Amino acid sequence: MKKIGRLGVWVAADVLGKSEIVELAQGVERLGFDTLWYPEAIGYETFCYGGFALANSNRLRVASGIANIYARDAVASIAGHDSLNNLYDGRFILGLGVSHLPMVQGFRGHDYGRPVPTMRAYLDAMERTELIINKPERNIVLAALGPKMTALAGERTNGAHSYLVTPEHTARARAILGPNKWLCVEQKVCLTTNAAQAREVAAQVLALYLPWPNYSNNWLSLGFTKDDVAGRGSDRFLDAMVASGNAAAIRARLQAHFDAGADHVCVQPLTPDGSRGVDWKALEAVAGL
C-alpha cells in the first residue's frame, strides 16, 4: 500500500465551471498538496470529474470523497477505479460511502439499506469482479464515522475518510483502524480572526448537515449536546467544526488531527465572506505543514 501525503484539499466542485476546475487542480498541485478530494451529490458524476481533474494535473492524486454506492453497481465502481488508475499512473483514490437517507431515497429513489451490511456486500461484489484490463493496486477508502464502519474500512480497504469530525474522533478512529491503515480526515477552515464572521460562515455551511442523523449521532457520541446541534448550532459546536483564526491557529488545528493519529488531513477552505469560491490564501497559509 502506497503512503499517502500529509495534506489534501477538499472542495465541493459542483459549483465550479470547466476553467475553474482546471485552475483548482493545477493550483492545488502547485502548492504541493498531495490529494484533491471532492464529493458526489447532485452535480458532477464522480468518475467523469475525477478523470478531468487527473487529466489536468501531473502528480496530484484525486480522490472521491465520497462516491455514493447507490449511484452505480459494484462492477461499475471497480471498473471506474481500475480505468482511472490504469490511465493516470495510480493517482486515483476511490472513496466509497453509503451517503445519507435523503440523498438515497429522496433524490435517487433507492431503498436505504443498513449501512454496514450494505457496504460489506458491495465490497464483496467488487472483489468478485474480474475485468480484462490490468488490475492496478487498489486505492480504496470508506467514508466512516461510527466504529462499525471504521472497523470495516480497516478490514477491507486502505482505510477511512472521516468528515465533519474533531481530533477526539480522529483518535478514536485510529484506535479502531490500528497503525497501518490510512486515516484521511476532513477539516473545514476559515482564515479570519473575526470569530463572529467565521461562525456565520460555519452556520451557513453546516445547515445542510445538521438534520442528518449520521452526523448528529456522531456529534452526540463526541460529547456535544442536543442543544449544541440544535438550530444553527452553538458557538462551541461551530468552532469545533470550522477552524478559524490566523494561519497559526488553523495550522494548530490541523496538527491536532495529526497528533491524534491522522495520516492525511483534507483541508476544506471556506471563504470569510461566505462566497462559494476557493480561498487560496487559506491554502497558502497551511501548505507545507
N, C-alpha and C positions, 0 to 999 in steps of 0.2 A: 504494500500500500504506500503510495507516494505521500510525502509530507505536504501538508497544506501550509501556506504562508500565514503570518500573524494577522494581517488586516485585509478586510474586503470592504466593498461599498455595496449598500443595499438601496436600490432606487425603484420606486413604483413607476414603471416605464410607460404605462398605458396613456399618460397624458403627453408623451413626447412624440414629436414627429421624426421623420427619417433623418434629417440632418442633425437633430438634437441627440438622437441615439448614437450616431457616429461620433459626435463631439463627446458624449458621455463615455463611451468605450475607450476612445483614444485618450481622453483626459485622465481617466482613472488609471489607465496603463502608464501614462507619462509620469504620474505622481508616484508610481511604484507600488500600488496596491496589488494584491495577489489575485483577487477574485471579484467579479461583478455579479451581484445577486439581484434577482427580480422575481416578482410574484406572478401567479396566474389567477386572474379573477374574471373580469368582464371585458377584457381588451385583447391584447396580442396573444396568439396561440404560442405555447411555451417553446416548442422546438423551432418554430419559424423565427421567433425573436432571438432565441439563443444562437441560431445559425447566423443571423445577420450580425449580431454583436461579435461573434467569433471571426466572421469574415472581415470585419473592420478593425481588427486588432491583431497583434503579432504574438505576444506572450501571455496576455491576460487569460486567466481562466474565467469561465462564465458558468453560473450556477442558477438553476431554477429553485426559487425559494418561496413557494413550492409549486411543483406540478401536481395538479389535482387528479387523484387516481380515478375519479368519476368522469373525467373528461375523455378518457381513452382506455382501451383494454390493456392488459399487461403486455401483450405481444407488441402493440404499437409503442408502448413506453420503452421497452428494451431495444426495439428497432431504432427508435429515435436516439437513445443513449449511444448505441453502438455506431450508428451512422455518423453522428457528430464527432465522436471520439476517433473514428477512423479518418474522417475528413479533416479534422483540425488537431491532430497530434495529441490526443488525450487531454484536451483543455476543457472539456465539458463535464460538469458535475450535475447529476440528476438528483435534485431534492424532491422527494415524494411526500405527499400528505393526504390525509382524509378530508381536509378542508373543514367546513362548518355546515350545519344543517340548513341554514338559509341559502347558502350558495349551492348546495347539492339538491335539495328538494325544491326550494323556491325558484332558483334560477335555472337549474339544469333539468329538473323534473325527474330525478332519480330517488329511489329509496335510500335513506341514510342508514347504513348498517352499523353494527357495533364496531368502534374504531380499530381496536387491536386485532380481533379475528379477521376483519375485512382486510386490513393491511397484510397480515400474515398470509392469507390466501392469495393476495395479489403478488406478493414476493415469491410464493411457491410457483405461481403461473409464469412469472418472469424467468425463474430458474429452469423451468421445463422447456423454455422456448429455444429452439435451435435455428439459427439463421445461416444463410450461405455466405454472408460477409464475414470478415475476420472478427473474432471475438476479442475485443480490447480488454484491458484491465478495467474492472467495474469501479466507477466513481459514483457511488450512490449513498445518499444520507436520507434520513427520515425526519420530517417535522415532528418534534416530540416535546410535550410539556409534562405530562404525567409520568409516573415511574414505570408503568407497564409498557408504554410506547417507547420510552427511553431504553428500557431493557431490550425490547425487540430490535431497536436501532443498533445496539451494541452486539446483539447476537447475529444479525443477518446482513448488516450493511457496514459501510465505512464509519458510520457514527450518526450523530444527531445534529439537527439545526433547530435551535430554540429561538422563539420570537416573543418580544414583549416580556422580558424576564429581568430579574435582578441578579447581582453577583451571588446572593444567597441561593437562588435557583441554580446558578452555574455550579456551585459547589455540590449541591445535591445531585445534579445530573452527572457530574464527574464521578461521584462515588458509585453511581449505578453503572456507568459505562466501563469503569476500570481505566487503566492508564494508557491503553494503546489504541483507543478509538478517537476519531475526530469529534470535537465538540465545537460547533460553529454557532456563535451567539450573536443575535442581532441587538444593536443598541442605537436608539434614536438620540440625536444630539442637536442642540440649538445654540449656536455661537452668539450669545448675548449675555451681558451682565445685568440686564433688566429682568428681574425674576418674574414680574407680572406679565411682561411680554412673552417670556418663554412659556409660562403656564397657559396663556391664552392659545399659543400655537399648539401646545401639548393637548389641550382640551379639544381643539378642533380636529386634530388627527385621531385622537383616541375615541371620539364619539362613535366612530364606526365599530369599534371593538368592544366597548363596554357592555352591550347587550348580549354578547355571545358567551354561552356557558363554558365553552372550552377554556376561554381566557379567564373569566371571572372565577371559576372554580380553582384555577391555578393560583390566581392572586390571593384568594382567601387562604389557600394552603400555605402561602408565604407569610401570613400574618397580617395582611390587610383586612380591614373590617368591611362589613356590608355598607357602612356609611362612607368608607373610603372610595368605594367603587360605585356609589350612587350618584345620580345626576351627572354633572360634568367631571366628577372625581375630586377628591380632596387635594389640597396643596401637597400633602405628603405623598400621595399616590402619583400625582403629575410629575413631581420632582424625581420620583423613583423611575418612572418610565422614560423620561426625557432628560438627559444630562445637559445642563446648561451652565453658563458662566463664561469665563475666559478660556483660552486654549489650555492652560494648565489644569483647570478644573475638569474639563472634558477629558483630557488625557488621563487624569487620575481615575475617572470612572471606567474608562476602557481598561486601565491597568488593574483595577479591582476585579474585573472579569478574568483577566489572565491569572492573577494571584489565586482566584477561586478554582482555576483548572481549565479555563477555555484554551483551546489551541488557536482559535481564529475568532476575531470579532468583526462582525459585519456592521459597518457604520452607516446609519441612515441619516443624512444631513438635512435637517429641516431649516427652511429659511426663516429668519426672525420676523419678516413681515407677513408670514403665513402664505406666501405665494407658492405655487407648485414647482418652481424651478429647483435646480440643484445648487446648494450653497457651496461653491468652490472654496470659499475662504475657510469654511469648517473642515473640508477635506484637506486643504493645505496645512491647517493647524495640527492635524493628527497624523499626517503622512510620516512614515518612518518610525513610528512608536515601537 
